[in-house]
Amino acid sequence: MKTSSVEPRIVPATKKDIPLIREFILELAEYERALPGEAPVTEQDIADTLFGNRPAAEVLIAYLGDKPAGFALFFQNYSTWLGKRGIYLEDLFVRPAARKHGVGFALLRALARLALDRDCGRVDWSVLNWNELAITFYNQIGAKPMDDWTTFRLSGDALAQVAGGKPAAG
């Protein structure tokens, strides 16, 4: 898992990291084979949603030495069965040059520690079916795939239709 003598350093993101967070998001979108324009996130979007009055999520940033190496973006969820908060890991991304240096594991370890500190019952996330590198890594650390579940999403016109409103143009 780790081939470097430099230990990754994990820090919570602050407002000054907004441009870096956007860079990571765009690099992740490219890695996940998004089409141009599918990740229109702006620095203002990030400022408003992560550092505004009601932050929707949090970010941890990993560094190898002084170089930004990856990030984890996560938010609180809730388990009705456990009766406890949980953490949902929305994005975990490690830059290609930083892979195989323990960065992904360091981010997950920091997130697991945060979950325990906050008395969370679990950490959940999704992975693209084609991302064998990530799936292998997650299996190695003891994460269990939730094969009985299928992820669904409402967005765009379908979201507007279910909400009872008029579908958005475009």
Secondary structure, 3 states (H helix, E strand, C coil): CECCCCCCEEEECCHHHHHHHHHHHHHHHHHCCCCCCCCCCCHHHHHHHHHCCCCCCEEEEEEECCEEEEEEEEEEEEECCCCEEEEEEEEEEECHHHCCECHHHHHHHHHHHHHHHCCCCCEEECCCCCCHHHHHHHHHCCCCCCCCCCCCCCCHHHHHHHCCCCCCCC
